[in-house]
Structure formats: C-alpha cells, structure tokens
Amino acid sequence: MPTTSSPRLSVRSLMSRGASPKGPEGQDVIEGLSRIPRSIPTYYLYDDHGSELFEQICAQPEYYPTRTERQILQRAAPEIATLTQMRSLVELGSGSASKTRLLLDSMVSHWEKQPIRYIPIDVSAKILERSAEDLLSSYPTLSIQGLVATYELALADLPPAPDRLVAFLGSTLGNIPPQECARFFTQVYAALAAGEHFLIGVDLQKDVDTLEAAYDDQMGISAAFNLNILNHLNRRYGGNFVSDHFRHFAPYNATTEQIEIYIVSDRAQTVTLKNLSLSLDLKPGEQILTEVSRKFQVPALRSQLQDVGFTTLEVWTDPQDWYAVLLLQKQ
Ligand SMILES: C[S@@+](CC[C@H](N)C(=O)[O-])C[C@H]1O[C@@H](n2cnc3c(N)ncnc32)[C@H](O)[C@@H]1O
C-alpha cells in the first residue's frame, strides 16, 4: 500500500503484512517474552522517538562507530562508485541516511547528469519519509522508492532497478544474532543479480572499556533509547510497562564477542500486554534482552560471506582498526 507518491518519490509499506513472514503482528513479542531468558525483537527499539534517540546516540562522544564509518566512507566512496558502477543504491536500515550522502555524492560525480536511484528500507516510517524528502531536494537526478519494511520482507520484494548495490551501514549487521546471520546473507544474495554488490560496515573487536562506554553514554541517551522500547510496546500492544521500574544494562560478553543490551526489572512486578493477551511475572533483577551488538573480525566475516557466494573486492579500515567497510560482489 503506497504511503507517499510523487514522480520522483514513492514510499510503500509492507508492514501491514506483519513485521515478519513468521507469524501475525506481535507473535514475535509473545514468543520472546514468554521464553526464558526473555527477549524483545530489536526492531521494536525503532519507533519514531527511538529513531530520534538513535540519532542523538550517534552524536555522543562515546559512540565512535558513526564517526569512524563516516571517515572511512569519505575516503572510500569514490572508489566504491568506480569499482561497482552502481546506478541504484538499496539501503537496509537506512535511518537518517546521513552517511548515505557520501555514497550518493560519489554516484552523482560518477554518472554526472544521468539518473540514479535510491531504495531505502526501514521499519521506522517517519525517519524514512523525512530523510527521503531531504535527499530529493539535495540530488536533482535522484529518484527514490522507499520501503517501510523489515529486511526480510523487503529482500523478498525488492523493486527491480539497474546495477544495484545493497548497503548495510552502522554495524547494524551486529544486531543480527549469529545463528540468523547465514540466513540473512543468503537472503541478500538471493535478492541480487550476478555481478551486483553488497557493502557492509562493521564494528571490530577492541578494548572492553571503549566498547561498553559506547553503549552506556554519560548523557544517558543509550539508556533512554533502550527503555523507550517499553513505551513502544505499551502503545502498540496495550501494555502497562512502567519504564521507571526498569534499568539499562549493556555489558560486553567476551565469550560471544558481543555487547548484550538488557532492560532489568528492578522489582517483582506483573506486566500485561492486553492486545496480545500476555501477562508476565518478572522477578527482581530479571533481564530482558533487547539487542546484541556483535564485534567482528574481518577474516571470519569474509569467510562466512564467501560460503554464501560473495567475493570480497575491497576492505577499508580506519587507522586504529576499530571499524571496517567491506565491498562484496555476487558472482
Ligand atoms: C543501528 S541503526 C543504523 C542507521 C543508519 N544505517 C546508520 O548507519 O546510522 C539501524 C536502523 O535499522 C532500522 N531497523 C532495525 N531493525 C530493522 C529491521 N528488522 N528491518 C528493517 N529496518 C530495521 C532502524 O529503524 C534503524 O533506522
């Protein structure tokens, strides 16, 4: 169903099909919260307010991934345009698309006045529509076909477009649990034609203090972002979570090599989500996992991508080796 349409901009929502082909709306919340240990699917962090809070996290001094990825892309974007000859940029989890501008700039310089296309995909409709309108006013040769959708729904229904590159920036790959990663790569691979490209930005392993500070900034924005998931569930499913009765906790797990982000119940409490007919008895100190942020090693990631059929064309890193951007091609 189109939500916006003009000659250069269309935004279509696939969310009425439910967020996942796995079941009806809210089924994933019921499953995650009913299981011990409890969890909530990560994409619920990104309602309109969550998307705004994420933008604020990106500007915090502790949150190095955004500025490091930006520095790498500033250097690599012209080479990416030349190596790929991309005319269409598909972006998974596009958010505010601020770093995307570096890729669009390089496409515009490469193709000059010829038309280029952008296909942003995000569960958060408002930020997608706002960023699309901003981009249209900056790039006269650009047309945009946005999809409000989860990755899996969008990858199964990508609009045809010439010479595509699928970008997955912000180390959002790290939010996909390891056991789901191979299936995700297979979905991206299946969505591309032979010769098309995949660009991934990933956060690398580093000292624990730097990692943990990035997910628990002094201004408390990461905490507010995490706890906002409860307000989102309350609104969407008639819940009665009181966010003041929970706290944010984001330790690094050295065994799984990931930051694990929890909300922790600070008391014994019963919470209900009326529209899902779900009632939870939470113990004091009980943790609910809302997000993981995996920290990668480039050789292992390359080998996993190679198993799916991708060839690595180039890897760019920063001088501290904190972050990497990988350019891959479907053979
Ligand atoms: C970590 S942010 C990254 C945003 C941006 N790409 C960047 O680099 O700053 C993740 C983005 O993906 C979106 N998102 C999260 N889970 C999603 C899912 N399952 N399907 C589609 N979009 C999702 C969020 O709304 C958010 O805009």
The ligand as an SDF file (V2000), in Angstrom:
LIG
                    3D

 27 29  0  0  0  0  0  0  0  0999 V2000
   21.6940    0.9410   14.0280 C   0  0  0  0  0  0  0  0  0  0  0  0
   20.5410    1.9150   13.1340 S   0  0  0  0  0  0  0  0  0  0  0  0
   21.5480    2.3790   11.7410 C   0  0  0  0  0  0  0  0  0  0  0  0
   21.0070    3.5440   10.9770 C   0  0  0  0  0  0  0  0  0  0  0  0
   21.9110    4.0190    9.8220 C   0  0  0  0  0  0  0  0  0  0  0  0
   22.0280    2.9920    8.7930 N   0  0  0  0  0  0  0  0  0  0  0  0
   23.2790    4.3820   10.3330 C   0  0  0  0  0  0  0  0  0  0  0  0
   24.2650    3.8140    9.8400 O   0  0  0  0  0  0  0  0  0  0  0  0
   23.3850    5.2650   11.1770 O   0  0  0  0  0  0  0  0  0  0  0  0
   19.5020    0.6560   12.4770 C   0  0  0  0  0  0  0  0  0  0  0  0
   18.4050    1.1360   11.5210 C   0  0  0  0  0  0  0  0  0  0  0  0
   17.7480   -0.0350   11.0180 O   0  0  0  0  0  0  0  0  0  0  0  0
   16.3410    0.0310   11.2310 C   0  0  0  0  0  0  0  0  0  0  0  0
   15.9410   -1.3430   11.5720 N   0  0  0  0  0  0  0  0  0  0  0  0
   16.1870   -2.0350   12.7160 C   0  0  0  0  0  0  0  0  0  0  0  0
   15.7610   -3.2900   12.6080 N   0  0  0  0  0  0  0  0  0  0  0  0
   15.2140   -3.4040   11.3660 C   0  0  0  0  0  0  0  0  0  0  0  0
   14.6220   -4.4870   10.6430 C   0  0  0  0  0  0  0  0  0  0  0  0
   14.5000   -5.6940   11.1880 N   0  0  0  0  0  0  0  0  0  0  0  0
   14.2100   -4.2570    9.3820 N   0  0  0  0  0  0  0  0  0  0  0  0
   14.3380   -3.0110    8.8090 C   0  0  0  0  0  0  0  0  0  0  0  0
   14.9000   -1.9620    9.4400 N   0  0  0  0  0  0  0  0  0  0  0  0
   15.3400   -2.1670   10.6950 C   0  0  0  0  0  0  0  0  0  0  0  0
   16.1360    1.0270   12.3500 C   0  0  0  0  0  0  0  0  0  0  0  0
   14.8750    1.6680   12.2790 O   0  0  0  0  0  0  0  0  0  0  0  0
   17.3140    1.9780   12.1700 C   0  0  0  0  0  0  0  0  0  0  0  0
   16.9840    3.0570   11.3270 O   0  0  0  0  0  0  0  0  0  0  0  0
  1  2  1  0
  2  3  1  0
  2 10  1  0
  3  4  1  0
  4  5  1  0
  5  6  1  0
  5  7  1  0
  7  8  2  0
  7  9  1  0
 10 11  1  0
 11 12  1  0
 11 26  1  0
 12 13  1  0
 13 14  1  0
 13 24  1  0
 14 15  1  0
 14 23  1  0
 15 16  2  0
 16 17  1  0
 17 18  1  0
 17 23  2  0
 18 19  1  0
 18 20  2  0
 20 21  1  0
 21 22  2  0
 22 23  1  0
 24 25  1  0
 24 26  1  0
 26 27  1  0
M  CHG  2   2   1   9  -1
M  END
$$$$
